[in-house]
Amino acid sequence: MKVLNLMESVVSEVLDVQMNHLQMNCTCEQCKNDVLAIALNALPTRYVSSTRGQTIQRAKLMDEQTLADVLREISKAAAIVSNKPSHT
């Protein structure tokens, strides 16, 4: 297994679930990726290099506070992207 930022998959999963609730002006792939990038830059990274490490870190990331932090950063990022999308 190569090195993986587990936070990326967690944020991506939460974004997929919450996308319809974010009230974004545009939900194209570019806007979705922009939201993902902005949110990830505001959250701590969680690198893993083994399946065991992935399992342990994923369990730690599923606590209520971490999920609330992820949702908060996704919401902030969605507002930024909605107000100023990177495309026309």
PyMOL Python script that loads the backbone (N, CA, C, O; Angstrom):
from pymol import cmd

cmd.read_pdbstr("""\
ATOM      1  N   MET A   1       0.846  -1.180   0.000  1.00  0.00           N
ATOM      2  CA  MET A   1       0.000   0.000   0.000  1.00  0.00           C
ATOM      3  C   MET A   1       0.891   1.241   0.000  1.00  0.00           C
ATOM      4  O   MET A   1       1.874   1.305   0.737  1.00  0.00           O
ATOM      5  N   LYS A   2       0.547   2.213  -0.818  1.00  0.00           N
ATOM      6  CA  LYS A   2       1.314   3.449  -0.798  1.00  0.00           C
ATOM      7  C   LYS A   2       0.760   4.388   0.279  1.00  0.00           C
ATOM      8  O   LYS A   2      -0.308   4.129   0.834  1.00  0.00           O
ATOM      9  N   VAL A   3       1.463   5.448   0.569  1.00  0.00           N
ATOM     10  CA  VAL A   3       1.047   6.395   1.602  1.00  0.00           C
ATOM     11  C   VAL A   3      -0.239   7.088   1.150  1.00  0.00           C
ATOM     12  O   VAL A   3      -0.370   7.491  -0.005  1.00  0.00           O
ATOM     13  N   LEU A   4      -1.178   7.216   2.077  1.00  0.00           N
ATOM     14  CA  LEU A   4      -2.503   7.743   1.778  1.00  0.00           C
ATOM     15  C   LEU A   4      -2.915   8.745   2.844  1.00  0.00           C
ATOM     16  O   LEU A   4      -2.743   8.495   4.037  1.00  0.00           O
ATOM     17  N   ASN A   5      -3.462   9.884   2.415  1.00  0.00           N
ATOM     18  CA  ASN A   5      -4.040  10.842   3.355  1.00  0.00           C
ATOM     19  C   ASN A   5      -5.485  10.408   3.589  1.00  0.00           C
ATOM     20  O   ASN A   5      -6.355  10.662   2.756  1.00  0.00           O
ATOM     21  N   LEU A   6      -5.733   9.771   4.694  1.00  0.00           N
ATOM     22  CA  LEU A   6      -7.046   9.228   5.001  1.00  0.00           C
ATOM     23  C   LEU A   6      -8.096  10.328   5.124  1.00  0.00           C
ATOM     24  O   LEU A   6      -9.274  10.094   4.855  1.00  0.00           O
ATOM     25  N   MET A   7      -7.679  11.522   5.526  1.00  0.00           N
ATOM     26  CA  MET A   7      -8.629  12.627   5.656  1.00  0.00           C
ATOM     27  C   MET A   7      -9.277  12.932   4.303  1.00  0.00           C
ATOM     28  O   MET A   7     -10.438  13.338   4.248  1.00  0.00           O
ATOM     29  N   GLU A   8      -8.535  12.738   3.219  1.00  0.00           N
ATOM     30  CA  GLU A   8      -9.086  12.997   1.893  1.00  0.00           C
ATOM     31  C   GLU A   8     -10.299  12.113   1.604  1.00  0.00           C
ATOM     32  O   GLU A   8     -11.308  12.596   1.091  1.00  0.00           O
ATOM     33  N   SER A   9     -10.209  10.845   1.922  1.00  0.00           N
ATOM     34  CA  SER A   9     -11.344   9.956   1.657  1.00  0.00           C
ATOM     35  C   SER A   9     -12.512  10.269   2.590  1.00  0.00           C
ATOM     36  O   SER A   9     -13.668  10.181   2.175  1.00  0.00           O
ATOM     37  N   VAL A  10     -12.231  10.630   3.838  1.00  0.00           N
ATOM     38  CA  VAL A  10     -13.307  10.973   4.779  1.00  0.00           C
ATOM     39  C   VAL A  10     -14.033  12.223   4.304  1.00  0.00           C
ATOM     40  O   VAL A  10     -15.263  12.244   4.270  1.00  0.00           O
ATOM     41  N   VAL A  11     -13.293  13.267   3.938  1.00  0.00           N
ATOM     42  CA  VAL A  11     -13.911  14.516   3.478  1.00  0.00           C
ATOM     43  C   VAL A  11     -14.691  14.271   2.196  1.00  0.00           C
ATOM     44  O   VAL A  11     -15.790  14.801   2.030  1.00  0.00           O
ATOM     45  N   SER A  12     -14.143  13.484   1.297  1.00  0.00           N
ATOM     46  CA  SER A  12     -14.830  13.179   0.039  1.00  0.00           C
ATOM     47  C   SER A  12     -16.148  12.446   0.296  1.00  0.00           C
ATOM     48  O   SER A  12     -17.158  12.745  -0.340  1.00  0.00           O
ATOM     49  N   GLU A  13     -16.141  11.494   1.218  1.00  0.00           N
ATOM     50  CA  GLU A  13     -17.360  10.752   1.551  1.00  0.00           C
ATOM     51  C   GLU A  13     -18.416  11.670   2.168  1.00  0.00           C
ATOM     52  O   GLU A  13     -19.588  11.610   1.797  1.00  0.00           O
ATOM     53  N   VAL A  14     -18.002  12.512   3.105  1.00  0.00           N
ATOM     54  CA  VAL A  14     -18.951  13.433   3.741  1.00  0.00           C
ATOM     55  C   VAL A  14     -19.485  14.418   2.708  1.00  0.00           C
ATOM     56  O   VAL A  14     -20.675  14.730   2.712  1.00  0.00           O
ATOM     57  N   LEU A  15     -18.627  14.908   1.829  1.00  0.00           N
ATOM     58  CA  LEU A  15     -19.062  15.844   0.784  1.00  0.00           C
ATOM     59  C   LEU A  15     -20.098  15.186  -0.121  1.00  0.00           C
ATOM     60  O   LEU A  15     -21.099  15.818  -0.457  1.00  0.00           O
ATOM     61  N   ASP A  16     -19.887  13.947  -0.519  1.00  0.00           N
ATOM     62  CA  ASP A  16     -20.854  13.238  -1.369  1.00  0.00           C
ATOM     63  C   ASP A  16     -22.219  13.135  -0.685  1.00  0.00           C
ATOM     64  O   ASP A  16     -23.254  13.330  -1.321  1.00  0.00           O
ATOM     65  N   VAL A  17     -22.212  12.832   0.601  1.00  0.00           N
ATOM     66  CA  VAL A  17     -23.465  12.680   1.348  1.00  0.00           C
ATOM     67  C   VAL A  17     -24.173  14.027   1.529  1.00  0.00           C
ATOM     68  O   VAL A  17     -25.398  14.104   1.447  1.00  0.00           O
ATOM     69  N   GLN A  18     -23.404  15.077   1.773  1.00  0.00           N
ATOM     70  CA  GLN A  18     -23.975  16.383   2.110  1.00  0.00           C
ATOM     71  C   GLN A  18     -24.171  17.317   0.913  1.00  0.00           C
ATOM     72  O   GLN A  18     -24.733  18.399   1.080  1.00  0.00           O
ATOM     73  N   MET A  19     -23.733  16.938  -0.267  1.00  0.00           N
ATOM     74  CA  MET A  19     -23.744  17.829  -1.431  1.00  0.00           C
ATOM     75  C   MET A  19     -25.107  18.472  -1.676  1.00  0.00           C
ATOM     76  O   MET A  19     -25.173  19.662  -1.986  1.00  0.00           O
ATOM     77  N   ASN A  20     -26.173  17.730  -1.548  1.00  0.00           N
ATOM     78  CA  ASN A  20     -27.508  18.273  -1.807  1.00  0.00           C
ATOM     79  C   ASN A  20     -27.953  19.269  -0.742  1.00  0.00           C
ATOM     80  O   ASN A  20     -28.862  20.063  -0.984  1.00  0.00           O
ATOM     81  N   HIS A  21     -27.332  19.239   0.426  1.00  0.00           N
ATOM     82  CA  HIS A  21     -27.720  20.121   1.522  1.00  0.00           C
ATOM     83  C   HIS A  21     -26.902  21.407   1.585  1.00  0.00           C
ATOM     84  O   HIS A  21     -27.185  22.281   2.404  1.00  0.00           O
ATOM     85  N   LEU A  22     -25.892  21.530   0.730  1.00  0.00           N
ATOM     86  CA  LEU A  22     -24.986  22.673   0.807  1.00  0.00           C
ATOM     87  C   LEU A  22     -25.502  23.909   0.081  1.00  0.00           C
ATOM     88  O   LEU A  22     -24.947  24.994   0.253  1.00  0.00           O
ATOM     89  N   GLN A  23     -26.530  23.774  -0.712  1.00  0.00           N
ATOM     90  CA  GLN A  23     -27.147  24.886  -1.435  1.00  0.00           C
ATOM     91  C   GLN A  23     -26.129  25.664  -2.259  1.00  0.00           C
ATOM     92  O   GLN A  23     -26.084  26.894  -2.217  1.00  0.00           O
ATOM     93  N   MET A  24     -25.318  24.932  -3.004  1.00  0.00           N
ATOM     94  CA  MET A  24     -24.316  25.560  -3.866  1.00  0.00           C
ATOM     95  C   MET A  24     -24.955  25.993  -5.175  1.00  0.00           C
ATOM     96  O   MET A  24     -25.882  25.349  -5.667  1.00  0.00           O
ATOM     97  N   ASN A  25     -24.452  27.091  -5.737  1.00  0.00           N
ATOM     98  CA  ASN A  25     -24.950  27.577  -7.020  1.00  0.00           C
ATOM     99  C   ASN A  25     -24.612  26.609  -8.149  1.00  0.00           C
ATOM    100  O   ASN A  25     -25.374  26.480  -9.108  1.00  0.00           O
ATOM    101  N   CYS A  26     -23.477  25.933  -8.039  1.00  0.00           N
ATOM    102  CA  CYS A  26     -23.026  24.996  -9.062  1.00  0.00           C
ATOM    103  C   CYS A  26     -22.476  23.756  -8.371  1.00  0.00           C
ATOM    104  O   CYS A  26     -21.770  23.862  -7.369  1.00  0.00           O
ATOM    105  N   THR A  27     -22.793  22.597  -8.897  1.00  0.00           N
ATOM    106  CA  THR A  27     -22.297  21.350  -8.303  1.00  0.00           C
ATOM    107  C   THR A  27     -21.513  20.532  -9.330  1.00  0.00           C
ATOM    108  O   THR A  27     -21.486  19.302  -9.267  1.00  0.00           O
ATOM    109  N   CYS A  28     -20.876  21.227 -10.275  1.00  0.00           N
ATOM    110  CA  CYS A  28     -20.066  20.526 -11.269  1.00  0.00           C
ATOM    111  C   CYS A  28     -18.833  19.910 -10.595  1.00  0.00           C
ATOM    112  O   CYS A  28     -18.541  20.186  -9.432  1.00  0.00           O
ATOM    113  N   GLU A  29     -18.133  19.089 -11.339  1.00  0.00           N
ATOM    114  CA  GLU A  29     -16.964  18.395 -10.796  1.00  0.00           C
ATOM    115  C   GLU A  29     -15.878  19.382 -10.351  1.00  0.00           C
ATOM    116  O   GLU A  29     -15.221  19.164  -9.333  1.00  0.00           O
ATOM    117  N   GLN A  30     -15.690  20.464 -11.110  1.00  0.00           N
ATOM    118  CA  GLN A  30     -14.682  21.464 -10.743  1.00  0.00           C
ATOM    119  C   GLN A  30     -15.031  22.116  -9.405  1.00  0.00           C
ATOM    120  O   GLN A  30     -14.160  22.259  -8.547  1.00  0.00           O
ATOM    121  N   CYS A  31     -16.277  22.507  -9.217  1.00  0.00           N
ATOM    122  CA  CYS A  31     -16.691  23.138  -7.960  1.00  0.00           C
ATOM    123  C   CYS A  31     -16.572  22.149  -6.797  1.00  0.00           C
ATOM    124  O   CYS A  31     -16.144  22.520  -5.704  1.00  0.00           O
ATOM    125  N   LYS A  32     -16.946  20.913  -7.032  1.00  0.00           N
ATOM    126  CA  LYS A  32     -16.827  19.891  -5.993  1.00  0.00           C
ATOM    127  C   LYS A  32     -15.367  19.700  -5.590  1.00  0.00           C
ATOM    128  O   LYS A  32     -15.057  19.600  -4.403  1.00  0.00           O
ATOM    129  N   ASN A  33     -14.471  19.648  -6.577  1.00  0.00           N
ATOM    130  CA  ASN A  33     -13.044  19.504  -6.279  1.00  0.00           C
ATOM    131  C   ASN A  33     -12.490  20.725  -5.560  1.00  0.00           C
ATOM    132  O   ASN A  33     -11.622  20.594  -4.697  1.00  0.00           O
ATOM    133  N   ASP A  34     -12.983  21.912  -5.906  1.00  0.00           N
ATOM    134  CA  ASP A  34     -12.555  23.128  -5.217  1.00  0.00           C
ATOM    135  C   ASP A  34     -12.972  23.088  -3.748  1.00  0.00           C
ATOM    136  O   ASP A  34     -12.188  23.447  -2.870  1.00  0.00           O
ATOM    137  N   VAL A  35     -14.205  22.653  -3.479  1.00  0.00           N
ATOM    138  CA  VAL A  35     -14.678  22.521  -2.097  1.00  0.00           C
ATOM    139  C   VAL A  35     -13.805  21.516  -1.352  1.00  0.00           C
ATOM    140  O   VAL A  35     -13.400  21.766  -0.217  1.00  0.00           O
ATOM    141  N   LEU A  36     -13.522  20.403  -1.973  1.00  0.00           N
ATOM    142  CA  LEU A  36     -12.685  19.368  -1.367  1.00  0.00           C
ATOM    143  C   LEU A  36     -11.305  19.918  -1.026  1.00  0.00           C
ATOM    144  O   LEU A  36     -10.804  19.698   0.077  1.00  0.00           O
ATOM    145  N   ALA A  37     -10.692  20.628  -1.961  1.00  0.00           N
ATOM    146  CA  ALA A  37      -9.342  21.164  -1.744  1.00  0.00           C
ATOM    147  C   ALA A  37      -9.325  22.200  -0.617  1.00  0.00           C
ATOM    148  O   ALA A  37      -8.435  22.173   0.233  1.00  0.00           O
ATOM    149  N   ILE A  38     -10.295  23.104  -0.607  1.00  0.00           N
ATOM    150  CA  ILE A  38     -10.341  24.136   0.430  1.00  0.00           C
ATOM    151  C   ILE A  38     -10.546  23.507   1.798  1.00  0.00           C
ATOM    152  O   ILE A  38      -9.873  23.872   2.762  1.00  0.00           O
ATOM    153  N   ALA A  39     -11.473  22.564   1.883  1.00  0.00           N
ATOM    154  CA  ALA A  39     -11.735  21.900   3.164  1.00  0.00           C
ATOM    155  C   ALA A  39     -10.513  21.122   3.644  1.00  0.00           C
ATOM    156  O   ALA A  39     -10.172  21.170   4.825  1.00  0.00           O
ATOM    157  N   LEU A  40      -9.854  20.404   2.732  1.00  0.00           N
ATOM    158  CA  LEU A  40      -8.678  19.622   3.121  1.00  0.00           C
ATOM    159  C   LEU A  40      -7.535  20.511   3.604  1.00  0.00           C
ATOM    160  O   LEU A  40      -6.794  20.128   4.510  1.00  0.00           O
ATOM    161  N   ASN A  41      -7.388  21.679   3.017  1.00  0.00           N
ATOM    162  CA  ASN A  41      -6.336  22.597   3.459  1.00  0.00           C
ATOM    163  C   ASN A  41      -6.593  23.137   4.856  1.00  0.00           C
ATOM    164  O   ASN A  41      -5.661  23.571   5.533  1.00  0.00           O
ATOM    165  N   ALA A  42      -7.838  23.116   5.295  1.00  0.00           N
ATOM    166  CA  ALA A  42      -8.182  23.630   6.626  1.00  0.00           C
ATOM    167  C   ALA A  42      -8.187  22.538   7.696  1.00  0.00           C
ATOM    168  O   ALA A  42      -8.267  22.838   8.888  1.00  0.00           O
ATOM    169  N   LEU A  43      -8.103  21.289   7.283  1.00  0.00           N
ATOM    170  CA  LEU A  43      -8.172  20.158   8.223  1.00  0.00           C
ATOM    171  C   LEU A  43      -6.800  19.499   8.374  1.00  0.00           C
ATOM    172  O   LEU A  43      -5.971  19.578   7.468  1.00  0.00           O
ATOM    173  N   PRO A  44      -6.561  18.852   9.513  1.00  0.00           N
ATOM    174  CA  PRO A  44      -5.279  18.159   9.688  1.00  0.00           C
ATOM    175  C   PRO A  44      -5.200  16.917   8.798  1.00  0.00           C
ATOM    176  O   PRO A  44      -6.201  16.243   8.557  1.00  0.00           O
ATOM    177  N   THR A  45      -3.999  16.634   8.322  1.00  0.00           N
ATOM    178  CA  THR A  45      -3.807  15.439   7.509  1.00  0.00           C
ATOM    179  C   THR A  45      -3.697  14.214   8.404  1.00  0.00           C
ATOM    180  O   THR A  45      -3.300  14.312   9.565  1.00  0.00           O
ATOM    181  N   ARG A  46      -4.049  13.070   7.855  1.00  0.00           N
ATOM    182  CA  ARG A  46      -3.946  11.798   8.571  1.00  0.00           C
ATOM    183  C   ARG A  46      -3.364  10.777   7.608  1.00  0.00           C
ATOM    184  O   ARG A  46      -4.096  10.037   6.951  1.00  0.00           O
ATOM    185  N   TYR A  47      -2.040  10.746   7.532  1.00  0.00           N
ATOM    186  CA  TYR A  47      -1.366   9.829   6.618  1.00  0.00           C
ATOM    187  C   TYR A  47      -1.256   8.434   7.211  1.00  0.00           C
ATOM    188  O   TYR A  47      -0.994   8.269   8.403  1.00  0.00           O
ATOM    189  N   VAL A  48      -1.459   7.434   6.363  1.00  0.00           N
ATOM    190  CA  VAL A  48      -1.300   6.037   6.755  1.00  0.00           C
ATOM    191  C   VAL A  48      -0.494   5.333   5.668  1.00  0.00           C
ATOM    192  O   VAL A  48      -0.483   5.749   4.509  1.00  0.00           O
ATOM    193  N   SER A  49       0.178   4.260   6.071  1.00  0.00           N
ATOM    194  CA  SER A  49       0.982   3.517   5.101  1.00  0.00           C
ATOM    195  C   SER A  49       0.711   2.012   5.146  1.00  0.00           C
ATOM    196  O   SER A  49       1.402   1.230   4.493  1.00  0.00           O
ATOM    197  N   SER A  50      -0.301   1.614   5.921  1.00  0.00           N
ATOM    198  CA  SER A  50      -0.649   0.195   5.992  1.00  0.00           C
ATOM    199  C   SER A  50      -2.150   0.046   6.189  1.00  0.00           C
ATOM    200  O   SER A  50      -2.833   0.986   6.595  1.00  0.00           O
ATOM    201  N   THR A  51      -2.637  -1.116   5.904  1.00  0.00           N
ATOM    202  CA  THR A  51      -4.062  -1.399   6.098  1.00  0.00           C
ATOM    203  C   THR A  51      -4.423  -1.302   7.574  1.00  0.00           C
ATOM    204  O   THR A  51      -5.489  -0.798   7.928  1.00  0.00           O
ATOM    205  N   ARG A  52      -3.537  -1.784   8.428  1.00  0.00           N
ATOM    206  CA  ARG A  52      -3.774  -1.700   9.880  1.00  0.00           C
ATOM    207  C   ARG A  52      -3.865  -0.239  10.327  1.00  0.00           C
ATOM    208  O   ARG A  52      -4.758   0.133  11.087  1.00  0.00           O
ATOM    209  N   GLY A  53      -2.929   0.581   9.845  1.00  0.00           N
ATOM    210  CA  GLY A  53      -2.950   2.005  10.179  1.00  0.00           C
ATOM    211  C   GLY A  53      -4.210   2.682   9.659  1.00  0.00           C
ATOM    212  O   GLY A  53      -4.775   3.554  10.319  1.00  0.00           O
ATOM    213  N   GLN A  54      -4.642   2.278   8.481  1.00  0.00           N
ATOM    214  CA  GLN A  54      -5.856   2.828   7.896  1.00  0.00           C
ATOM    215  C   GLN A  54      -7.065   2.506   8.772  1.00  0.00           C
ATOM    216  O   GLN A  54      -7.914   3.368   9.000  1.00  0.00           O
ATOM    217  N   THR A  55      -7.145   1.286   9.255  1.00  0.00           N
ATOM    218  CA  THR A  55      -8.257   0.874  10.107  1.00  0.00           C
ATOM    219  C   THR A  55      -8.261   1.648  11.423  1.00  0.00           C
ATOM    220  O   THR A  55      -9.306   2.119  11.871  1.00  0.00           O
ATOM    221  N   ILE A  56      -7.100   1.775  12.029  1.00  0.00           N
ATOM    222  CA  ILE A  56      -6.998   2.495  13.306  1.00  0.00           C
ATOM    223  C   ILE A  56      -7.345   3.973  13.129  1.00  0.00           C
ATOM    224  O   ILE A  56      -8.133   4.518  13.903  1.00  0.00           O
ATOM    225  N   GLN A  57      -6.771   4.621  12.127  1.00  0.00           N
ATOM    226  CA  GLN A  57      -7.030   6.047  11.923  1.00  0.00           C
ATOM    227  C   GLN A  57      -8.477   6.312  11.505  1.00  0.00           C
ATOM    228  O   GLN A  57      -9.071   7.304  11.927  1.00  0.00           O
ATOM    229  N   ARG A  58      -9.048   5.432  10.678  1.00  0.00           N
ATOM    230  CA  ARG A  58     -10.445   5.625  10.259  1.00  0.00           C
ATOM    231  C   ARG A  58     -11.371   5.572  11.475  1.00  0.00           C
ATOM    232  O   ARG A  58     -12.321   6.350  11.571  1.00  0.00           O
ATOM    233  N   ALA A  59     -11.097   4.663  12.393  1.00  0.00           N
ATOM    234  CA  ALA A  59     -11.901   4.580  13.621  1.00  0.00           C
ATOM    235  C   ALA A  59     -11.785   5.874  14.417  1.00  0.00           C
ATOM    236  O   ALA A  59     -12.781   6.369  14.944  1.00  0.00           O
ATOM    237  N   LYS A  60     -10.585   6.422  14.508  1.00  0.00           N
ATOM    238  CA  LYS A  60     -10.381   7.685  15.229  1.00  0.00           C
ATOM    239  C   LYS A  60     -11.100   8.845  14.542  1.00  0.00           C
ATOM    240  O   LYS A  60     -11.585   9.758  15.210  1.00  0.00           O
ATOM    241  N   LEU A  61     -11.169   8.811  13.219  1.00  0.00           N
ATOM    242  CA  LEU A  61     -11.790   9.901  12.465  1.00  0.00           C
ATOM    243  C   LEU A  61     -13.317   9.872  12.515  1.00  0.00           C
ATOM    244  O   LEU A  61     -13.963  10.839  12.113  1.00  0.00           O
ATOM    245  N   MET A  62     -13.892   8.794  12.996  1.00  0.00           N
ATOM    246  CA  MET A  62     -15.344   8.673  13.010  1.00  0.00           C
ATOM    247  C   MET A  62     -15.985   9.195  14.298  1.00  0.00           C
ATOM    248  O   MET A  62     -17.178   8.982  14.515  1.00  0.00           O
ATOM    249  N   ASP A  63     -15.224   9.870  15.149  1.00  0.00           N
ATOM    250  CA  ASP A  63     -15.850  10.417  16.353  1.00  0.00           C
ATOM    251  C   ASP A  63     -16.660  11.664  15.987  1.00  0.00           C
ATOM    252  O   ASP A  63     -16.418  12.289  14.955  1.00  0.00           O
ATOM    253  N   GLU A  64     -17.602  12.011  16.825  1.00  0.00           N
ATOM    254  CA  GLU A  64     -18.538  13.107  16.536  1.00  0.00           C
ATOM    255  C   GLU A  64     -17.844  14.436  16.313  1.00  0.00           C
ATOM    256  O   GLU A  64     -18.233  15.189  15.420  1.00  0.00           O
ATOM    257  N   GLN A  65     -16.822  14.743  17.106  1.00  0.00           N
ATOM    258  CA  GLN A  65     -16.147  16.030  16.971  1.00  0.00           C
ATOM    259  C   GLN A  65     -15.417  16.150  15.635  1.00  0.00           C
ATOM    260  O   GLN A  65     -15.470  17.194  14.985  1.00  0.00           O
ATOM    261  N   THR A  66     -14.740  15.084  15.228  1.00  0.00           N
ATOM    262  CA  THR A  66     -14.019  15.114  13.947  1.00  0.00           C
ATOM    263  C   THR A  66     -14.997  15.272  12.797  1.00  0.00           C
ATOM    264  O   THR A  66     -14.757  16.059  11.882  1.00  0.00           O
ATOM    265  N   LEU A  67     -16.090  14.535  12.833  1.00  0.00           N
ATOM    266  CA  LEU A  67     -17.089  14.647  11.764  1.00  0.00           C
ATOM    267  C   LEU A  67     -17.724  16.037  11.749  1.00  0.00           C
ATOM    268  O   LEU A  67     -18.026  16.563  10.678  1.00  0.00           O
ATOM    269  N   ALA A  68     -17.927  16.632  12.914  1.00  0.00           N
ATOM    270  CA  ALA A  68     -18.453  17.999  12.991  1.00  0.00           C
ATOM    271  C   ALA A  68     -17.448  18.978  12.391  1.00  0.00           C
ATOM    272  O   ALA A  68     -17.835  19.908  11.682  1.00  0.00           O
ATOM    273  N   ASP A  69     -16.167  18.776  12.670  1.00  0.00           N
ATOM    274  CA  ASP A  69     -15.123  19.641  12.101  1.00  0.00           C
ATOM    275  C   ASP A  69     -15.088  19.525  10.579  1.00  0.00           C
ATOM    276  O   ASP A  69     -14.972  20.526   9.873  1.00  0.00           O
ATOM    277  N   VAL A  70     -15.190  18.305  10.088  1.00  0.00           N
ATOM    278  CA  VAL A  70     -15.197  18.072   8.639  1.00  0.00           C
ATOM    279  C   VAL A  70     -16.392  18.766   8.005  1.00  0.00           C
ATOM    280  O   VAL A  70     -16.242  19.454   6.995  1.00  0.00           O
ATOM    281  N   LEU A  71     -17.558  18.599   8.574  1.00  0.00           N
ATOM    282  CA  LEU A  71     -18.762  19.217   8.029  1.00  0.00           C
ATOM    283  C   LEU A  71     -18.675  20.746   8.076  1.00  0.00           C
ATOM    284  O   LEU A  71     -19.107  21.418   7.139  1.00  0.00           O
ATOM    285  N   ARG A  72     -18.124  21.293   9.149  1.00  0.00           N
ATOM    286  CA  ARG A  72     -17.956  22.744   9.259  1.00  0.00           C
ATOM    287  C   ARG A  72     -17.056  23.255   8.136  1.00  0.00           C
ATOM    288  O   ARG A  72     -17.385  24.244   7.482  1.00  0.00           O
ATOM    289  N   GLU A  73     -15.934  22.595   7.911  1.00  0.00           N
ATOM    290  CA  GLU A  73     -14.998  23.055   6.876  1.00  0.00           C
ATOM    291  C   GLU A  73     -15.580  22.878   5.474  1.00  0.00           C
ATOM    292  O   GLU A  73     -15.336  23.709   4.599  1.00  0.00           O
ATOM    293  N   ILE A  74     -16.341  21.817   5.250  1.00  0.00           N
ATOM    294  CA  ILE A  74     -17.001  21.628   3.955  1.00  0.00           C
ATOM    295  C   ILE A  74     -18.015  22.750   3.730  1.00  0.00           C
ATOM    296  O   ILE A  74     -18.102  23.294   2.629  1.00  0.00           O
ATOM    297  N   SER A  75     -18.771  23.095   4.752  1.00  0.00           N
ATOM    298  CA  SER A  75     -19.774  24.155   4.633  1.00  0.00           C
ATOM    299  C   SER A  75     -19.121  25.496   4.327  1.00  0.00           C
ATOM    300  O   SER A  75     -19.605  26.247   3.481  1.00  0.00           O
ATOM    301  N   LYS A  76     -18.024  25.795   5.011  1.00  0.00           N
ATOM    302  CA  LYS A  76     -17.306  27.043   4.756  1.00  0.00           C
ATOM    303  C   LYS A  76     -16.743  27.064   3.334  1.00  0.00           C
ATOM    304  O   LYS A  76     -16.824  28.077   2.640  1.00  0.00           O
ATOM    305  N   ALA A  77     -16.178  25.941   2.914  1.00  0.00           N
ATOM    306  CA  ALA A  77     -15.610  25.849   1.572  1.00  0.00           C
ATOM    307  C   ALA A  77     -16.695  25.970   0.505  1.00  0.00           C
ATOM    308  O   ALA A  77     -16.480  26.605  -0.527  1.00  0.00           O
ATOM    309  N   ALA A  78     -17.849  25.368   0.744  1.00  0.00           N
ATOM    310  CA  ALA A  78     -18.954  25.447  -0.212  1.00  0.00           C
ATOM    311  C   ALA A  78     -19.426  26.887  -0.374  1.00  0.00           C
ATOM    312  O   ALA A  78     -19.756  27.305  -1.484  1.00  0.00           O
ATOM    313  N   ALA A  79     -19.463  27.642   0.706  1.00  0.00           N
ATOM    314  CA  ALA A  79     -19.859  29.052   0.634  1.00  0.00           C
ATOM    315  C   ALA A  79     -18.848  29.852  -0.185  1.00  0.00           C
ATOM    316  O   ALA A  79     -19.227  30.702  -0.991  1.00  0.00           O
ATOM    317  N   ILE A  80     -17.570  29.577   0.024  1.00  0.00           N
ATOM    318  CA  ILE A  80     -16.515  30.272  -0.730  1.00  0.00           C
ATOM    319  C   ILE A  80     -16.659  29.985  -2.227  1.00  0.00           C
ATOM    320  O   ILE A  80     -16.630  30.898  -3.052  1.00  0.00           O
ATOM    321  N   VAL A  81     -16.812  28.710  -2.559  1.00  0.00           N
ATOM    322  CA  VAL A  81     -16.891  28.309  -3.970  1.00  0.00           C
ATOM    323  C   VAL A  81     -18.187  28.826  -4.602  1.00  0.00           C
ATOM    324  O   VAL A  81     -18.181  29.227  -5.766  1.00  0.00           O
ATOM    325  N   SER A  82     -19.279  28.825  -3.868  1.00  0.00           N
ATOM    326  CA  SER A  82     -20.552  29.328  -4.407  1.00  0.00           C
ATOM    327  C   SER A  82     -20.462  30.820  -4.707  1.00  0.00           C
ATOM    328  O   SER A  82     -21.002  31.290  -5.708  1.00  0.00           O
ATOM    329  N   ASN A  83     -19.784  31.555  -3.847  1.00  0.00           N
ATOM    330  CA  ASN A  83     -19.658  33.007  -4.046  1.00  0.00           C
ATOM    331  C   ASN A  83     -18.682  33.371  -5.145  1.00  0.00           C
ATOM    332  O   ASN A  83     -18.815  34.418  -5.778  1.00  0.00           O
ATOM    333  N   LYS A  84     -17.698  32.509  -5.377  1.00  0.00           N
ATOM    334  CA  LYS A  84     -16.703  32.805  -6.406  1.00  0.00           C
ATOM    335  C   LYS A  84     -16.201  31.511  -7.044  1.00  0.00           C
ATOM    336  O   LYS A  84     -15.104  31.053  -6.726  1.00  0.00           O
ATOM    337  N   PRO A  85     -16.987  30.920  -7.938  1.00  0.00           N
ATOM    338  CA  PRO A  85     -16.539  29.689  -8.603  1.00  0.00           C
ATOM    339  C   PRO A  85     -15.316  29.969  -9.472  1.00  0.00           C
ATOM    340  O   PRO A  85     -15.119  31.092  -9.936  1.00  0.00           O
ATOM    341  N   SER A  86     -14.504  28.951  -9.688  1.00  0.00           N
ATOM    342  CA  SER A  86     -13.285  29.133 -10.474  1.00  0.00           C
ATOM    343  C   SER A  86     -13.514  28.992 -11.982  1.00  0.00           C
ATOM    344  O   SER A  86     -12.562  28.961 -12.762  1.00  0.00           O
ATOM    345  N   HIS A  87     -14.767  28.910 -12.376  1.00  0.00           N
ATOM    346  CA  HIS A  87     -15.108  28.841 -13.806  1.00  0.00           C
ATOM    347  C   HIS A  87     -16.200  29.861 -14.094  1.00  0.00           C
ATOM    348  O   HIS A  87     -16.769  30.457 -13.180  1.00  0.00           O
ATOM    349  N   THR A  88     -16.483  30.051 -15.382  1.00  0.00           N
ATOM    350  CA  THR A  88     -17.521  31.023 -15.772  1.00  0.00           C
ATOM    351  C   THR A  88     -18.873  30.385 -15.891  1.00  0.00           C
ATOM    352  O   THR A  88     -19.850  31.063 -16.209  1.00  0.00           O
TER     353      THR A  88
END
""", "prot")
cmd.dss("prot")
cmd.show_as("cartoon", "prot")
cmd.util.cbc("prot")
cmd.orient("prot")
